[in-house]
Amino acid sequence: MSSKVILRPNYFAKSIKSNGIVAPYLMTRSLIRNFHDTPNKQNTTLGNLNFPPQNHSTNTTSVTTETIKPLSHTKSKLASNIQTEYLKDFNNSEIFSNFVIGLCTLNKPILNFCIKVFPYVPIPIIKALVYKIYCGGETIEQVKQAGKRLSERGINNMMISLTIEACEGNDNVDPKYIVDETVRSVKEILVPHTLKIIKESGKDINSIPPGYVALKPTGFAEDAARVLKHFNKDNESAKKFEELVEKAAIVCQTIYDANKQLSIEYPQRTAPFVVGVIDAEKHDLQEGVYELQRRLYAKFNKLNEPISVVGTLQMYLSQSADLLSLEESLAKENNYRLGLKLVRGAYIHSEKNRPSIIHKSKEDTDANYNQGISYVIDSILENKSNEKTIGHLVVASHNGESMKLATTKLYNSTNKDNKNKNNVVLGQLLGMADSITYNLIKNYKVDNVIKYVPWGPPLETKEYLLRRLEENGDAVKNDNGFPLVKASISVLFRRLFGLA
Ligand SMILES: Cc1cc2nc3c(=O)[nH]c(=O)nc-3n(C[C@H](O)[C@H](O)[C@H](O)COP(=O)(O)OP(=O)(O)OC[C@H]3O[C@@H](n4cnc5c(N)ncnc54)[C@H](O)[C@@H]3O)c2cc1C
């Protein structure tokens, strides 16, 4: 039996040190992997569609608690059609890429073979075969086009991420370049894209989600792993940590200024227009990351204003309920607001101290995650404008149950006119859980969905793509790829013969 997981909002027993930081969770580890090492899977999109379809309706808030049916309802012939229905929104080259992914994930031995040979496949071939479905592009212009393609599929905004990784602690990152490019991506991609959608969608301004830029703490300093681990232990790391905070703050200042400016032009909007999101890393770096988040919250999430900074909490951590309470209390005490991205957490396979830091079972993590999002959504919906401590939530998950829970809470008759609904946004990675994203938009008429869009130099992209394959490996059992292969061929065939 799984142990009970109880959220304790407003309750925490730990002491707060003078710098406002509690450091109860520090562990020693050396390797850092990017959160895309998540044991997530392309096949979620095919095997586990967890939403029953709704009747198409012109009502933009058509999901009600009454219309959400039990999950067993999805295990029907109809549901299996819906699982691949999303392919119809893709162009031919995207469908071809899905076909290739289907082939690679036909079964475990084939997938393992693909993972082995992948590092030797030349970049041009990779780009021709699978690049488009997982990555937004190499340049700002290409990412803009990716945003346009997503908006044609009803996905109103993105969380963009310049994918330059400091994976092993032997960093070859250039923090200045990352800051400059990220600032440029906010100004040249996110702001114009968000404004375009607001102007052209014809939808209520409060139904369009903000544009997000993901900020990797390990990208803001050379030897960032050491800096984040030792920020409160030795003088040199403390000094470098201050520089790291300053670098992240440059991006957040750009975001804050854009929000200030745009809220003058669009005073009726409750949510921010653009948001900086601090990604969560492996556990031994997290104390440094929490400190970074708190500094940025304090500077940019001012009382009675929309938030500009979102921090991440990994709900697979057994301490995460306490941590959520702690963050809320610190925010109250220090007069700033909280923005949160709740994830289950991506490093379960690589955490050496897993038994002592991560929930004992998947069920416990699920219960904790769902309680976490419920609590935060309720807090946000209590806001009349932007007066409460918790101001914004990204539900970052590919889990259909969690998506259903969030959607049910948001889109019911009680919250029909609640302007803070768009302060809760649902996010999935580009190329992952596409059937869930599709179903939310097409069948539930949900507007607040975004895709995480990585972009950057081709070599980094190659590593990102390899991890996508590895993630699929966690889910591939028998014939997971076959339905995707079948559906891709079927859509291409119907198009070829003018049947679609
Ligand atoms: C937009 C976006 C942003 C993200 N940002 C981050 C980030 O900054 N940092 C980060 O770490 N991750 C991040 N993730 C990845 C996220 O953590 C994974 O997508 C997530 O862990 C996979 O879980 P899921 O919610 O999709 O649900 P599921 O696929 O249902 O759950 C899988 C997860 O459950 C947990 N789990 C599995 N087995 C067990 C077990 N035996 N005991 C306890 N727990 C278990 C693990 O966390 C595992 O990853 C992000 C994802 C998205 C979509």
PDBQT file of the ligand as one rigid body, heavy atoms in Angstrom, charges set to zero:
ROOT
HETATM    1  C1  LIG A 601       6.807  21.961 -20.101  1.00  0.00    +0.000 C 
HETATM    2  C2  LIG A 601       7.618  21.011 -19.241  1.00  0.00    +0.000 A 
HETATM    3  C3  LIG A 601       8.633  21.493 -18.422  1.00  0.00    +0.000 A 
HETATM    4  C4  LIG A 601       9.360  20.626 -17.594  1.00  0.00    +0.000 A 
HETATM    5  N1  LIG A 601      10.342  21.110 -16.780  1.00  0.00    +0.000 NA
HETATM    6  C5  LIG A 601      11.004  20.281 -15.929  1.00  0.00    +0.000 A 
HETATM    7  C6  LIG A 601      11.994  20.767 -15.016  1.00  0.00    +0.000 A 
HETATM    8  O1  LIG A 601      12.309  21.951 -15.003  1.00  0.00    +0.000 OA
HETATM    9  N2  LIG A 601      12.602  19.875 -14.185  1.00  0.00    +0.000 N 
HETATM   10  C7  LIG A 601      12.276  18.536 -14.163  1.00  0.00    +0.000 A 
HETATM   11  O2  LIG A 601      12.827  17.788 -13.339  1.00  0.00    +0.000 OA
HETATM   12  N3  LIG A 601      11.358  18.053 -15.040  1.00  0.00    +0.000 NA
HETATM   13  C8  LIG A 601      10.731  18.881 -15.907  1.00  0.00    +0.000 A 
HETATM   14  N4  LIG A 601       9.814  18.389 -16.786  1.00  0.00    +0.000 N 
HETATM   15  C9  LIG A 601       9.727  16.956 -16.974  1.00  0.00    +0.000 C 
HETATM   16  C10 LIG A 601       8.713  16.378 -16.098  1.00  0.00    +0.000 C 
HETATM   17  O3  LIG A 601       9.255  16.246 -14.818  1.00  0.00    +0.000 OA
HETATM   18  C11 LIG A 601       8.406  15.053 -16.715  1.00  0.00    +0.000 C 
HETATM   19  O4  LIG A 601       7.670  15.331 -17.876  1.00  0.00    +0.000 OA
HETATM   20  C12 LIG A 601       7.638  14.256 -15.774  1.00  0.00    +0.000 C 
HETATM   21  O5  LIG A 601       8.455  13.804 -14.728  1.00  0.00    +0.000 OA
HETATM   22  C13 LIG A 601       7.003  13.081 -16.418  1.00  0.00    +0.000 C 
HETATM   23  O6  LIG A 601       5.871  12.931 -15.675  1.00  0.00    +0.000 OA
HETATM   24  P1  LIG A 601       4.430  13.288 -16.136  1.00  0.00    +0.000 P 
HETATM   25  O7  LIG A 601       3.885  14.343 -15.253  1.00  0.00    +0.000 OA
HETATM   26  O8  LIG A 601       4.368  13.526 -17.577  1.00  0.00    +0.000 OA
HETATM   27  O9  LIG A 601       3.618  11.960 -15.731  1.00  0.00    +0.000 OA
HETATM   28  P2  LIG A 601       3.931  10.426 -15.780  1.00  0.00    +0.000 P 
HETATM   29  O10 LIG A 601       4.577  10.046 -17.054  1.00  0.00    +0.000 OA
HETATM   30  O11 LIG A 601       2.653   9.796 -15.395  1.00  0.00    +0.000 OA
HETATM   31  O12 LIG A 601       4.935  10.192 -14.577  1.00  0.00    +0.000 OA
HETATM   32  C14 LIG A 601       6.252   9.790 -14.704  1.00  0.00    +0.000 C 
HETATM   33  C15 LIG A 601       6.966  10.399 -13.522  1.00  0.00    +0.000 C 
HETATM   34  O13 LIG A 601       6.448   9.873 -12.283  1.00  0.00    +0.000 OA
HETATM   35  C16 LIG A 601       7.496   9.803 -11.342  1.00  0.00    +0.000 C 
HETATM   36  N5  LIG A 601       7.700   8.375 -10.980  1.00  0.00    +0.000 N 
HETATM   37  C17 LIG A 601       7.764   7.322 -11.846  1.00  0.00    +0.000 A 
HETATM   38  N6  LIG A 601       7.971   6.173 -11.172  1.00  0.00    +0.000 NA
HETATM   39  C18 LIG A 601       8.047   6.503  -9.869  1.00  0.00    +0.000 A 
HETATM   40  C19 LIG A 601       8.273   5.746  -8.676  1.00  0.00    +0.000 A 
HETATM   41  N7  LIG A 601       8.453   4.427  -8.698  1.00  0.00    +0.000 N 
HETATM   42  N8  LIG A 601       8.302   6.397  -7.497  1.00  0.00    +0.000 NA
HETATM   43  C20 LIG A 601       8.122   7.738  -7.442  1.00  0.00    +0.000 A 
HETATM   44  N9  LIG A 601       7.896   8.508  -8.525  1.00  0.00    +0.000 NA
HETATM   45  C21 LIG A 601       7.871   7.902  -9.725  1.00  0.00    +0.000 A 
HETATM   46  C22 LIG A 601       8.741  10.363 -12.028  1.00  0.00    +0.000 C 
HETATM   47  O14 LIG A 601       8.810  11.729 -11.738  1.00  0.00    +0.000 OA
HETATM   48  C23 LIG A 601       8.447  10.141 -13.489  1.00  0.00    +0.000 C 
HETATM   49  O15 LIG A 601       9.151  11.044 -14.320  1.00  0.00    +0.000 OA
HETATM   50  C24 LIG A 601       9.069  19.238 -17.609  1.00  0.00    +0.000 A 
HETATM   51  C25 LIG A 601       8.054  18.765 -18.435  1.00  0.00    +0.000 A 
HETATM   52  C26 LIG A 601       7.319  19.620 -19.226  1.00  0.00    +0.000 A 
HETATM   53  C27 LIG A 601       6.218  19.054 -20.068  1.00  0.00    +0.000 C 
ENDROOT
TORSDOF 0
